[in-house]
């Protein structure tokens, strides 16, 4: 994952802290602006998960802290940050907006007072109210409440010029599912709704945020204008030499891979400390051998004119003691053992099948694994 720190001033000149999540080659198909939920931050786990999942699908995402939250400067009580409601209100002022997504968004921001249990009497007397959210204390000014109550969500939604995707959980205990129904009814077509089923308001379970990200990326793909690939564009040095890039973050073992322009994910099983969000490195190794084996057999059969249909390769890997290997020289160490099973379909005779099994040992990846390999490591300055 390619994450860049960004700052920009708000209307009062205060610096807003942000992160830009980019594909590894820094050539996104589209850009997304992520407005987080009330009193949350750009570093909320669900925000990070969705942003990174979208960037792995070549959608760059700018996630930022609203004024006075997270790493941003300013006074939170002097601003408002209602995520989905904010982007709905702002969309009409951004003509390049193609698609909008709301996640657990309130329909009417004016309901904030009731949702937070803010006393009308206290606000009228002091001009502000103090509320506790998620164990943290926040000051809410009367000006903020007055601004929210002046919003006209129905009229705002009717003016939308972009496609809309509404995502909400029927079990949301903070913002009820009826808000999603109201947003959907008020908005013009094209519009879609996806239920987040059993997730909570903040999509605390990583599986829920991963699901949401996948659905958003698939849905948004219908509205993206893909670039013309007939004319090569300027390509960064990292991509010109076609290197595979792997980036492992500090939280767990989840690794973002970028190979020949294709995003992949690697991870470790839960019992090994990972999140099981993708194949393990050894499983990718077996996948490479399996793919290379199948391709090699198909290429050989085509050259021979043999009626080979499908090739299925099943592989497993384990560590064994060298003493259990009759062809091993050193008997006091453990070695890697890969078992490969071939399933070949087609009108082939016994001699042809035997020959294809022999040819499987000639696939380039097989030769790499069984040959002498040198790995040179250099440390790149940061």
N, C-alpha and C positions, 0 to 999 in steps of 0.2 A: 504494500500500500504506500502511496506517495502522498504524504501529508505535509502541508506547508502552513506555517504560522502567518496570519494576516491581521493587520489592524487598519481601521478606517475611522474617521471622525463622524460623530452624529451631528445633528443640527445645532447642538450647543458647543461643538468643538471637542467634546469628550471622546477619548479613544475607545472604540469597540473592539474587543478581542474576538478573533475568529480562527477557524481552521479550514483550509481548502483541501478536500480529499480528491486526488486526481488519479487517473489510470497511470500505470508505470511509465508509459511512453508519452504522457502529458498531451495526448491527442483525443480528448473526449468528444463524444457525439453530441452531447448536450450538457447544459449546466442547470443545477437545481439549487434553490435557496431553501435552507431548512430553518424554519422558525419554531423554536422549542416551546414547550408548554409553560404555563404560568408558574413562576418562581423556580423553574428548572434551569439547566445550563446546557451549553453545547456539548459538555462531557458526560451527560446522562448516558448510561450504558446503551439504552435503546437507540438514542440519537446517533451514537458512534457506530453501532452495529448496522443500522439502516444506511448511514452515509457511506460506510466502507463497502457494504454489499452493492450499493448503487455504483460506486466508483469502479468496482471490479467488473461491472457491466458497461463500463465506458461512459457513465454519467457522472461528471464532476459535481461535487456537492460543497457548498459553502455553508458551514454551520457556525453560528456565532452566539455570543452571550448578549442578551439585552442589557440596556443601561443599568448599571448598579448590580448586576448579577455575574457570578463567575469571576472572570478576569477583566471584565469591562469596567471602565470608569463611570462615575456619575451616581445619582441617587435613584434607586429603584422606585421609590414612591412617586417620582416625578414622571414616570413613564408607564406604559402598559405592555404586557406581553402575553397574549392569549393565543399563541401559536396559530392553529387553524383558522380562528376567527380573524386574526391579523392578516394572514395571507389572502383570505377572501376579500377583505376590505382593500388591500393594497394592489390586488391583481389588475384591477381596471386602470391603475396608473402605470402599469408596466406593459406596454404594448407588445413586447416580444414574448410575453407569457403564452406558452402553448398548452400547458397542462397544469392542473392544480390537484393536490392530494390533501385531504384532511384526515387526521388520525385522532379519534376520540375528541373531536372538536365540539364546543358548545354552539348552538344555533344563535342564541341571543346573548351577547356579552353582558347585557344589563343584569342577567341572573347571577352575576358574580357575587353581589352583595348577599344574596340569599344562600348561595353555595358555601360561602365562607362564614356565614353567621354574623355578619357585620351589623352592629346596632345602628339604626338610622339616627336615633337620638344622640349617640356619641359622636357620629360624624357631623351632625348639624351643629353641635356645641363646640367641638374642638377643631373641626375641619379635617380630621383624620381618624383612623382607627388602627389598632394593633392586632394582628392576627398571627396565629401559630400554624405553620404548614410544614408537615414532615419533620417536626421537632425544631424548626427554625422560626424566628420571629421576624415579621415583616410589617412595615408601616404602609398603610393604604391611604392616600389622600382623597379628599372629597372631589378634587378636580378630576382624578382618574375615574371615579365612579360616575361623575356627571358626564364625562366624555363617553364612557361605555354605554350609558343609558341613552345617549343621543344617537347611537348607531341605529340604522334601519336595515337589519340583516336581509329581510325579504327583498327590498329594493336593490340592495347590493348584489344579491345572488341573481336576480333577474337580469342584471347588466353584464354578467360574466360573458366574456368572449372566448373562453378557453374550455377545453374538456375538463371534466371534474370527476375525481374518484373519491368516494366517501368510504372510509374504513372505520369500523366501530365494533366494540364487543358488546353483545347483549347482556353481559355480566358486569359491565362497567359500573362501579358503585360511586364514582365521582361525577361523571357526566353521563346521564342516562341515554339509552339507545334511542329514545324519542327525539333527541337532538339530531341524530343522523337522519331520521325520517323527515324532520322538518327541513334540513339542509337539502336533502335529495328532492323533496317536493317543490321547493322554491326555485331550484336551479334549472336552467334550460338544458336541452340536449346539446352535445353528447355528454352523458353522465353515467356513472357506474357505481355500484355498491358492492363491497366485499365485507363479509362478517369476519371478525377476528375471534369468533367463538369464545373460548374460555379465558382469553387473556385479560389482565387487569388494565387499569387506566394507563399506566406507564409502560406497558409491555415489558414487565420486569423479567420474564422468562426469555432468555436469549433465543429460544426456538420461535417465540412469537414475533420478535423483531426480525429474525431471519426470514420468516414466512412473509411478513409484511413487505420487506425489502424485495423479495422475489416477485411478489404480486405487483408491486409498484413498477419495477423494471419491465416486467412483461407487458403491463398495461400501457406504460409510457411509450414503449416501442412502436405502438400504433400511430403515435403522433410526432415521432422524431423524423426530421429530414436528414436522411443518410447522405454523407458526403460522396462526391464523384470520385471513385477510385481509379478512373481511367488515366488520370494525370497524377503521377507521384507527387506527394507533398513533401515539405521539408521534414526530415526525420531526425530526431535526436540521436547522438552518437551511440547511446545504449541500445538502440533498436537496429541501427545500420548493421552491426556485426551479429545480429540475431541471437544475442545472449538470452539465456533463461534467467529471470530475476526472481528471487525468493526473499520475502520480507516477513520476519517473525516479530510480533509485538511483545511487549513486556508482560502482558496478561495472558498466561497460558502458553500453549504451543501452536495456536492457530497461525498458519503461514499462508500469506497471499502469494501466489505464483503467477508469473506472466511469461508465457512461452509463445513466441511467434505471433504476438497480438491476441492470444487467447488467455483469459483469466481463469485460474484454477485455485483450489483451496486444499491445503494439506493440514492434517491435525493428528493428534494421538488419541487413542481410546480414553474413556473417562478413568478407567482403572490405572492408567499410566500418567494421570495428571492432566490430560487434554480434555477437550470439549466434544470430541468425536464429530466435528463439523466437516470432515473430509477424510480421504484416504491417508494412511500413514506413509512416510517416505519409502518403506519397504514395499508397500502395496503399489506405489507408483513405479517402483523398480520392476515388480512383476508385471504391471500393466504394460510397461515399455517392452519387455521381453515378449509378452503375449501378442501385442500389436505387431511387433517386428516379425514374429514368427508367421502370423497369418498373412501379412503382406508378402513375405518372401515366398511362401508356398503358392499364393495366387499368381505372383509374377512368374515363377518357374512353370506352373501348369499352363499359363497362357502361352508362354514361349513354345512349349511342347505340344500345344493344342489338345491337352487332356481335358475331359469333362468334369473339372473340379467345381463343385458348388460352394457350400459354406465350409469354413474352417473354424472350429471352436477350440480354443486353447485354455485349459484349466491349469493354474499354477499354484503352488504352495511353497512357503519358505520356512526353514527352521535352522537352528544351530545344532550341530552334532559334534560329538567327540571324534577327532581324527582317527582314533583307534578303531572306530566303527567303519572307517572308509579304507577299503583294501588298496585304493590307488593313491593314498596320501602318504607323503614322506615323513612328516613330523607327527608322531602319535600322541604328543602330550599337549595338544592345543585343540580348541574348538574351531570348526570351519562352517561356512555357510553351505547349506544344501537346498537346492531348488528342484522340485519335482514338477515336470511338465507332462500333461496328458493331452493328446491330440484327438480330436473327433473330426473326421474328414468325410464329407458327404459327396456323392457323385458316382457315376457309372465307371468306377475304376477297378482294375484287376489287382491282384495281390502284389505283383511286382511294382506297379505304379504307387500303391500305398506305401510299400516298403521304401521306395525311392524318396517319396515326399517326407517320410519320417527322417531319413538321412539328411535331406536338404534343410530340415528345420535347424540342424546344428550349424548351418552356414549363414543364418541371419546375422546382420551386422551387430545387433545388440548382444546376441549370444557370443559372438567372437570377442566383443569388448569385455564382457563379463568373465570369459575364460582366458583372456589374454593378459598381457602385462599392461597395467594402467598406471600412468603417472599423473598425479594431481598437484598442481602448483598453486599455492595460495599467496596472494598479495594483500596488504592492508591499504585500503583506500582512505586518504585523508578526508575528514569530515569538514 
